[in-house]
């Protein structure tokens, strides 16, 4: 005689099996975002380590990932991350190809002494292997700091020269470096590249598909504002986007930037690249992670979610 408990257990098992099949079929338990928003390690810190956070992000519908410090990780860690992303069908965004020495305000890529330019180029060469391990086709470049002893125009010429040489190094590998303008008002006093417009001038001077601009909208909002007209003017040289609201550098909807309109504009340009979530969470713990996910769904819908 079959007991009631056996029947209930069988039903539960069947339900679980059905759920597992559905999860395997869809690869996600949530609606996928229509754009490639890319969290990073720490976005979902309560869920475990890097690999667990990637799995959680995929389950929430995110289809990309970025990791500024990937080049500083071991080869084994890089390969493990690449495998996790591949298994989840996620796109790798940027990593920093040549990490500046922030505390020392170095390198000075426009200085008279060319030693730091040569060291920068050595870092770019080494980063090619990192990009290949990660299946990344974009890597971030910070163009160093200002040398107060030299005219800005002299430094610009030298930055263009070194970026042209760097572009020649990475171009055969179908990789593009994206130069990141940084704000000087809140976070990075003394950096050389401070606006997307300045990046546009350098990129046009280099004239290479391997040298583009990283448009971090948090930095640009602080330094210059006028985001959509700036993106529109400089679009031919922009190779990557990052979001972060101002003030506070937290998730969209926590500050003054109208990210729904930014999303709408990016769709009008048929942008299919990664959008790095280059910010922290406004609330700690799982409540903050839930808010982060909800904020991105909000701007995705408000911006005219597709599909």
C-alpha positions in Angstrom: 0.0 0.0 0.0 1.4 3.4 -1.0 1.4 5.8 1.9 0.4 9.4 1.7 4.0 10.5 2.6 5.3 8.5 -0.4 2.9 10.2 -2.8 3.8 13.6 -1.5 7.5 12.8 -1.7 7.1 11.6 -5.3 5.2 14.7 -6.3 7.8 16.9 -4.7 10.6 15.0 -6.6 8.7 15.3 -9.9 8.2 19.0 -9.3 11.9 19.5 -8.4 13.0 17.6 -11.5 10.6 19.7 -13.7 12.1 22.8 -12.2 15.6 21.7 -12.8 14.8 20.9 -16.4 13.3 24.3 -16.9 16.3 26.0 -15.3 18.7 24.1 -17.5 16.6 25.0 -20.5 16.5 28.7 -19.8 19.8 29.1 -18.0 18.2 31.7 -15.8 15.4 32.1 -13.3 14.8 35.8 -14.2 14.2 37.9 -17.2 17.3 38.7 -19.1 18.3 42.4 -19.5 18.1 43.7 -23.0 21.5 45.3 -22.8 24.8 43.8 -21.6 24.9 45.3 -18.1 28.1 43.9 -16.4 28.4 43.6 -12.6 31.7 42.9 -11.0 33.0 41.1 -7.9 31.4 42.8 -4.9 28.1 43.6 -6.7 26.7 40.4 -5.1 29.1 39.9 -2.2 26.6 38.1 0.0 26.4 35.2 -2.5 29.9 34.0 -2.1 33.1 34.3 -4.0 33.8 35.4 -7.5 32.5 32.3 -9.2 29.4 32.2 -7.1 28.7 35.8 -7.8 29.0 35.2 -11.6 26.5 32.4 -11.3 24.1 34.5 -9.3 24.4 37.4 -11.7 23.6 35.1 -14.6 20.5 33.8 -12.8 19.3 37.3 -12.4 19.5 37.9 -16.1 22.8 39.7 -16.5 24.8 38.7 -19.6 28.2 40.3 -19.0 30.8 40.8 -16.4 33.8 43.0 -15.8 36.9 42.8 -13.6 39.3 45.8 -13.3 41.9 43.7 -11.5 41.8 40.6 -13.6 45.4 41.2 -14.8 46.6 41.0 -11.2 45.0 37.6 -10.6 46.8 34.3 -11.2 46.5 32.5 -14.5 44.4 29.8 -12.7 42.0 32.4 -11.4 41.7 34.0 -14.9 41.0 30.7 -16.5 38.5 29.7 -13.8 36.6 33.0 -14.4 36.7 32.6 -18.1 35.2 29.1 -17.8 32.5 30.3 -15.5 31.5 33.1 -17.9 31.6 30.7 -20.9 29.4 28.2 -19.2 26.8 30.9 -18.5 27.0 32.5 -21.9 28.3 35.8 -20.5 30.5 38.3 -22.2 33.7 39.5 -20.6 34.0 43.3 -20.4 37.1 45.3 -19.5 40.0 44.8 -17.2 42.7 47.4 -16.6 45.7 46.7 -18.8 48.2 48.9 -17.1 47.3 49.7 -13.5 48.4 53.3 -12.5 50.3 53.9 -9.3 47.6 56.0 -7.8 49.4 57.0 -4.6 52.4 58.1 -6.5 50.5 59.9 -9.3 52.3 57.9 -11.9 52.9 57.3 -14.8 53.7 60.5 -16.6 53.2 59.4 -20.2 53.8 62.9 -21.5 57.0 63.5 -19.6 60.5 64.2 -21.1 61.8 60.9 -19.8 60.4 58.1 -21.9 61.0 55.3 -19.4 57.5 55.3 -18.1 56.1 55.1 -21.7 58.3 52.0 -22.3 57.0 50.4 -19.1 53.5 51.2 -20.1 54.0 49.5 -23.5 55.5 46.4 -21.7 52.3 46.2 -19.6 50.2 46.4 -22.8 52.1 43.5 -24.3 51.6 41.4 -21.2 47.9 42.2 -21.1 47.3 40.5 -24.5 47.7 37.1 -22.9 45.3 38.1 -20.2 42.7 39.3 -22.7 43.0 36.0 -24.6 42.5 33.9 -21.5 39.4 35.9 -20.6 38.0 36.1 -24.1 38.0 39.9 -23.7 38.2 42.3 -26.7 38.4 45.5 -24.6 40.9 46.6 -22.0 41.0 49.8 -20.0 43.9 52.2 -20.2 44.5 55.1 -17.9 46.7 57.6 -19.7 48.6 58.7 -16.6 49.0 62.0 -14.8 49.9 65.5 -15.7 53.4 66.7 -15.6 53.1 70.2 -14.2 56.4 71.2 -15.6 55.4 70.8 -19.3 52.8 72.4 -21.6 49.7 70.4 -22.0 50.1 70.3 -25.8 53.5 68.7 -25.5 52.1 66.0 -23.2 49.2 65.5 -25.6 51.5 64.8 -28.5 53.5 62.3 -26.5 50.3 60.5 -25.2 49.1 60.3 -28.9 52.5 58.9 -29.9 52.6 56.2 -27.1 48.9 55.2 -27.7 49.7 54.9 -31.4 52.5 52.5 -30.5 50.2 50.6 -28.1 47.5 50.4 -30.8 50.0 48.7 -33.1 50.8 46.1 -30.5 47.1 45.1 -29.8 45.5 45.6 -33.2 46.7 42.3 -34.7 44.9 40.5 -31.8 41.5 42.1 -32.5 41.7 43.9 -29.1 40.9 47.6 -28.5 42.2 49.6 -25.6 39.7 52.0 -24.2 41.2 55.2 -22.6 39.3 56.2 -19.5 38.8 60.0 -18.7 38.6 60.4 -15.0 37.2 63.3 -12.9 39.6 65.5 -11.0 36.9 67.2 -8.8 36.1 64.2 -6.5 38.3 61.2 -7.2 41.5 61.7 -9.2 43.2 65.1 -9.1 46.1 65.4 -11.4 45.2 62.9 -14.1 46.0 63.7 -17.7 42.7 62.7 -19.4 39.7 64.4 -17.7 36.9 64.4 -20.2 35.4 62.4 -23.1 36.1 65.3 -25.4 39.8 65.2 -24.5 39.7 61.5 -25.2 38.1 62.1 -28.5 41.0 64.4 -29.5 43.6 61.8 -28.5 41.7 59.0 -30.2 41.4 61.0 -33.5 45.1 61.8 -33.3 46.0 58.1 -32.9 43.5 57.1 -35.7 43.4 53.4 -34.9 40.5 51.0 -34.3 42.5 49.6 -31.4 42.4 52.9 -29.5 39.0 54.1 -28.3 37.4 55.9 -25.3 35.8 54.4 -22.2 32.8 56.7 -21.5 32.4 56.4 -17.7 29.3 58.5 -17.2 29.9 59.0 -13.4 33.3 60.7 -14.2 31.9 62.7 -17.1 28.9 63.9 -15.1 31.2 65.4 -12.4 33.7 66.9 -14.8 31.5 68.2 -17.6 27.9 67.0 -17.7 26.0 67.3 -20.9 26.1 63.6 -21.3 24.0 62.7 -24.3 25.3 65.6 -26.5 28.8 64.6 -25.6 28.2 60.9 -26.4 26.6 62.0 -29.7 29.5 64.2 -30.7 32.2 61.7 -29.7 30.4 58.5 -30.6 32.8 57.4 -33.4 35.6 57.1 -30.9 33.7 55.5 -28.0 34.4 51.8 -27.5 32.9 51.0 -24.1 30.4 52.5 -21.6 30.3 52.4 -17.8 27.4 53.5 -15.5 27.6 55.0 -12.0 25.3 57.7 -10.6 26.4 61.0 -9.1 26.7 61.9 -6.3 27.9 58.8 -4.5 29.0 56.5 -7.4 26.2 54.0 -6.6 23.6 52.3 -8.8 21.3 54.2 -11.2 18.3 55.9 -9.7 20.3 57.0 -6.6 21.6 60.3 -8.0 21.0 62.9 -10.7 21.7 61.1 -13.9 18.7 60.1 -16.0 19.9 56.6 -17.0 16.6 55.7 -18.6 17.2 58.3 -21.2 20.8 57.2 -21.6 19.6 53.6 -22.2 17.0 54.9 -24.7 19.8 56.8 -26.5 22.1 53.8 -26.6 19.4 51.7 -28.1 18.9 54.4 -30.8 22.5 53.9 -31.6 22.1 50.1 -31.6 24.8 49.8 -29.0 25.5 46.1 -28.5 28.6 46.3 -26.3 29.1 45.8 -22.6 27.9 48.4 -20.1 30.1 48.2 -17.0 28.4 48.7 -13.6 31.3 50.7 -12.3 29.8 51.6 -9.0 29.0 50.4 -5.5 25.7 49.4 -3.9 23.8 52.2 -2.0 22.7 49.7 0.6 24.8 47.0 2.2 24.0 43.3 2.1 21.3 41.4 0.2 18.8 44.3 0.5 21.3 46.4 -1.5 21.8 43.6 -4.0 18.0 43.4 -4.5 17.9 47.1 -5.0 20.7 47.0 -7.5 18.9 44.4 -9.6 15.6 46.4 -9.4 17.3 49.6 -10.4 18.7 48.0 -13.6 15.3 46.5 -14.4 13.7 50.0 -13.9 16.0 51.8 -16.3 15.8 48.9 -18.8 12.0 49.1 -18.9 11.9 52.9 -18.8 14.4 53.1 -21.6 12.2 51.0 -23.8 13.1 47.4 -23.0 13.1 45.2 -26.0 12.5 41.5 -26.5 
